[in-house]
């Protein structure tokens, strides 16, 4: 049983020593633990500091590509190293490393495909009152969209079984948290959550410029994810409303034309209703087309999953590059 702990990092040389010092090196039920830091184009000594303080591998992006790319590239790298369980944690020391044992327990017990650390947002003393309420309200909405019961939907402290990690794919360039949750919910994976504590914030978030900006960007991520994974329902719902509105307006005109006088009063219903009707039909056609594309994408993803599962790195001592990204380790140190 191999456990990989991955840490996406961007200019985190100051905080990485403390983060790495808290990570476990032995856990019950786990035979091997290795730590992977994904250096997302840092301009400081993040990669060197990571190796000096206990990271086994550093996967480096030559240019900053964003949190989503760092996350999914780290997942794929850990899978290639043969990980059976992958834990994702932050480089800013928000999540205490000592809680990894309880995070992976449901996976070790074969009760979950994905486990999310619940920061208990309403009671979290490290959050401002406004953030507590917004996190709670936002998670309530996302639970409905994703068809899950996760209390803290944007928590980055997560554990994935190999089964669920092989199926992860992130298209949203902003963040991975909501898209992977929606993906797991629609894929009918077993998702568990465990209560965790958090450390006080060490710096302002680099992911957003305040809670309102965060909400705006996450709304876009939710909309895009829902259209991507539920195109038929999305376009049929919107198209159906437009079709109904158009049918009502045209029906009003026809009724007055056939049975009443003063038809000229309702001529505008023809143009407006006709526009709604055509738009509704087009959107419903887009829904069926999107559903066909989704089915084709699922077939491609199954092929990709098999390739990921078989493409394991056999000799880590010779590893210096992974899919175009430099890899550093004790066998290939940072120069």
ABEGO torsion letter per residue (X at the ends): XBBBBBBBBBGAAAAAAAAAAABBABBBGBABBBBBBBBBGBABAAAAAAAAAGBABBBBBABBAEAAAAAAAAAAAAAAAGBABBBBBBAAGABBAAAAAAAAAAAAAGABABBBBBAGAAABAABBAAAAAAAAAAAAAAAAAAGBABABAABABBBBBAAAAAABBBABAABAAAAAAAAAAAAGBBBBBBBBBBBBBABBBAABBEAAAAAAAAAAAAAAAAAAABAAAAAAAAAAAAAAAAAAAAAAAAAAAAABBGAAAAAAAAAAAAAAAAAAAAAAAAAAAAAAAAAAAAAAAAAAAAAAAABBBABAAABABBGGBBBBBAABBBX
